[in-house]
Amino acid sequence: MKIAVAMSGGVDSSVAALILKNEGHDVMGITMDLWGKDVQVPEGVLSINSAVKDAAEVARKLGIEHKVVDLSREFSDEVKRYFASEYARGRTPNPCVVCNRRIKFGHLWDAARKLGAGSISTGHYARITGEKGHPTLTEAVDKKRDQSYFLYDIPRNMLMNIVFPLGSLSKDKVRRMAFEEGLPAAFREDSQDICFVNTDDDYKGFLLRLGVKAFEPGDIVDISGKNIGRHNGIASYTVGQRQGLGVAAAEPLYVLKIDPENNRIIVGHRRSTMKSRIKIGGLNWLIDDTEISFPLELEARIRYRSSKAKAILREDRGGDKALLEFLNGQFAPTPGQSAVFYRGENVLGGGWIEEVID
């Protein structure tokens, strides 16, 4: 069975291809062109030419075939525009989650199958475990590198076709393997969180070029509604932010809520950021329906770098909505971000944070 490895030219995907080749698999490298021919790549962002060149060099060194797939239109329509629309709504987007579901394990997987692949592999730090026929998405062994949070939204029926060769390795081990093999990406820096913009200034320019009107000055108010300052556009802020508010106070102030309708930022003290109940939408489950019975006790993570916390998930109007109740208050749940559900190391599923209740 042929395995298509999504190769960006970086060290993780390069070593993923190396491992699979050394294990004796029929491996093909496949690189996404996310820019297209007529798009100016922002300075400091890895260009498609560089990615293709590096990935092709790794493929040549490993003796595997290499293909380039143009997904620039899909990436623009489904990831970039989502990114912009979320900021316009006063939410904080999570483009990696959307890209994984729609691009890497969506359109790229479709292209890989047309090229004869039966499985797809990436350089994500996560694992597929479980008995044959019952695959489970599981955290990586290296918890500092674990990326299972960003993978919760992939279709459940995809799990049997995914291979994560790095799930049991540390980053240091991956770099050593690349160095020992003489791969060109051995010392290349990791890619940034938002791969299609470089600096804060560029991300603002990116949003403005797409017509997002989220940088108009407005009021900063406290929880009583009192005007205490001015902001330079709601897209410059996120819930939980402390730095850069430009407001003097006896205690540090944090962004509590973004109000796009009134172009306001609501701020308050840290104790006001701690919330226990949030509404979740767009649920995606990676477990059998028979394992889903409300109320469901689990652990949840509300941002990539946060710790898992005990919670109870309650059904809310059925379908793909639910109410997540934490046993202890969590710092600044943020609309637009993801809440991911775990049992031990295994990912049960997750959804989008739609509303913070209290």
N, C-alpha and C positions, 0 to 999 in steps of 0.2 A: 504494500500500500504506500502510495506517495504521500509525503508530508510536506506541505507548503509552509515555509518559515517566513513570517513577516519581517523583513530585514530593512532596518532604517540606516544601516551603516554604523550604528552604535555598538558598544561592547556587549550589551545584554543579548540582543538578537543575534549578534555574530557568534557568541558562545553557544546560544541555543542551537544554532545550525551545526556548530562543531560537535556538540554532544550527540545530536541525533545522527550525524554522519558516522561518528566513531562507534555508535551502537549498531551500525549496519543498515540503517533505514535508507530508503530511496528519498532523498531530500531535494527540494527545489526552493530556491530563494525567490521571494516576490516582494517588490518594493512599491509602495504607493506614491504616486505623483499627486500631491495635494494642492499644487499651485497652478498647474496648467502652463501653457506657453505664453499667455498674454498678461500674466500677473507679475507685478513688481514685488519681489521678495524683500521684506523689511530688513534693514541692515542689522546684523547680529543674529538673525534667524537662519538656521541651517537650510540652505537652498536645496531644491530637488537635484540639481546637478551634482552637488557635493554628496548627498545621500546616495544617489545612484552610483556614483563613482566608488565610494567606500564600500557599499554593499556588493557591487560587482567585483571589486578586488577581493573581498572575502570569499565570494562564491568561486572565483577563479582559483584561489589558493586551496579551497576545500574540494575543488573538482566537482561542483554541482552546477546545474543550470540556474539561470537567473532571468527573471522577467520583471518588467515594469508595467504597472497598471495605472491608468489615468483615472483617478477618483476625485479630481479637482472640483467638478460640478457638484457631486454628491457632498463633498466636504463643505463646500461653500453654502449649499442649500440647507444642510442638516446639522452642521456644527457651528459654523461662523454666524449664521443668522439666528440660531438659537441663543448663542452667546450674547449677541447684541440685544435681542428681544428681552432676555431676562434682566439685563441692566436697565432697560427702558421701563420695566415693571417694578423696579426697586428691589429686585432679588439678586442674589449672588449665584451665578451659574456654576455648573460643574461639568465643563466640556469634556473631560476625560471619560466620564461615565457615558455620555452620549456618543462619543467617538467609538468607544469599545463596542457598544451595542450595534450602532448603525453602520459604522465604517469597517473597523477591523473584523468583527465577527458578524458582519452583515454583508456589505457590498464586496469587501475583499474576499470573504469566504465564498461568495457566489463566483467571483472571478477564479479563485483557486480551484474550485470544482470543475469549472469549464476547462481548466488546464490539466485536469486529470488527477487532482489531489483528493485523497480520502480523509485527510485530517489537516488541521491548521495549527501552527505553533507560533508562539510569541516569546519575547524576553521578559514577560511579567514574572514577578516574584509571587507565586501562588502555586497551589497543587490541585490536582484532580485525584481524589481518593475514592474509596468505596469498592464494593463488589462489582464484578462485571455485570453490566446492564443497569447498574444503579450508581452512576457517578455522582460525586459530591465535590463542590467547590470548597477548598480548605485553605486556611492561612499558610503562608510560607513558613519554613523553619526559622528563617531569619526574620524575627518580628519587626526589626527596625526597617526592613525593606519590604515587608508584606504589602501587596497591592490588591488584596482580595476586596477591599472596600470599593475600588473602582470597577470591579467585575460583576457585582451583584445583579446588574440589570441585563446581562446577556441571556438569550433565550435558553430555557432549561434543556431543550432538546439538542442544544449545541454542545453540551458538556462532553458527550461521548466522542465528539470529533475534535476535541482540543487537547493539546499537549503543552505542558509547562515544564520544560527541562530544568529551569533554574529554581524550582520551588524548594529544593532541599539544600541549596547552596547559599553561602554568604557572598556579599559583593566582593570582598577581598579575594575569595577563591575564584570568582568569575574573572576578575582582572588578572590574576596569576595565570589562569588557563589561557587567556587571550595573549598574554605576554609570552608564555612558553611556546605557544603555537605561532608566534610572530604575526598576529592579526593586527591590521592597521588601527583598529579602534581601541587597542589595549589601554591607551592613556587619554582617550577622548573624554571630555567632561560629559556628565549626564545632561540630558535634555531638560529644558525648563518646563514648568507646569503647563504654561500656555504656549504650545509649540508654534502658534502662528503670529505671535507678537513678541517683541523683545523687551522694551522698557515700559514704565508706567506712561510716559509721554506717548509712546507708540500705540499703546492700547487705547488711550483716549482718542488719538488720531484715527485709529481703526474704527472705533465706534462712531465718530463724527462722520467718517467717509461713508458709513452705512446709513447715515441719516438719523442716528439715535440722538434724541433731544434730552439728554440726561446730564448736561453740564451747565445748566442755567442756575445762577446763584439763587439761594433761597434761605429760609430761616432755620436756625437751630433752636429748638425749644426743649424745656425740661418736661417732666411727666405731668406737671400741672398746666402745661400749655404756655408758660411764660417764655417770651422770646429772649434768648441769652446770647445769640450770636448769628453769624451768617456762614453758609456753606458755599462751596464752589461747584455744586452739581452732585446729585444723588449717586451717580455712578462712581464717584470718588470714595464712597464709603461702603462699609459692610457691617452687619450686625456684630457687636462685640468689639468693634474697633475702639482703641483708646488713643493712639497717637494721631497727631495731625488735625485735631478738632479745632484748635485755635480758640478755645474757650477757657478762661481762668475760673477755677473753683477751689473750694477748701479741700474737697476730696476729688480724686481722679474721676473723670466722667467717661462713660462708654456709650456707644451707639446702641440704643435699645430697639429702635424700629425705624424703617425708612418708609415715608409716606409719599409715594409718587403723585397721588392725586392733588395734594396740596404743596408738593415740592418742599417737604419739610424733613428734617432729621430730628428724631426724638432721642434725647440722651438722659442718662441717669447714672447712679452709682452702681458699683459692681454687684451689690446685693440684689439689685433689680434685674440683673442679667440672668440670674439663676432661675431656670424654668423646669417644670416637671411634666407638663402635658402638651403634646404637639399633635397636630393633625397631619396624617401622611396620605399622599395620593400616588397614583401610578404604581401600585404594588406589583412586584415581580417576585415570584416564588421559584426557588431552586430545589424544592422538596416535593414529595408526593402530596396530593390533595388530602390523603388520609392522615397525614401528619399535621394538618392545619385545623386546629380546633380552638375557637375563641372562648374565654380569654387564653392567650398563649404566653407563657412565661419564657423569657429569653434574655439575651444581652443585646444591647444596641450601641452602635457608634454613630455619632451625628456629624463627624468630620473626620478627614483622613488621619490626622495626628491625635485625635482624642482617644481616651481609653474606653474600652467597652464598659457599659454600666447595666445593672440589672433593671429590667423593665417588664411591663405587661402590655401586650398588644390586644386591643379590643376592636371588634368589628364596628365599623361606622358606616351605616347606610349600605353595607354590602359591597359587592363588586371589588373595585381596586382601591378602596379607601379604608383607613383604620385610624384609631386613636392610640397613640403611644404614651404610656404613663410610666415615668421613671420613678424608682423608689426614692431616689435623691435628686435634688435639682441639678441640672446640667448647665454649664456656662454657654450662654448665647446661642441657642438653637437658631439656625439661619434659614429663612425661606429661600428655596432654590437649591439648597444643598441636599445631600442624601442621608437618610437614616438606614443603616445596614444592620440586619438582624443576624445574630450568631447563637449557636449552641456549642460551647467549647470552642474548638478551632474551626468548626464547620459553618459555612454561610447558609442561612436558611432562605434569605431573600432580602428585600428592602424596598424603599420607595422614596419619593420626594417630599421634603418638608414643605408643606403648603401653608400652615398657619400655626403660630405659637399661641397657646391659650393662656396658660399661667404656670 
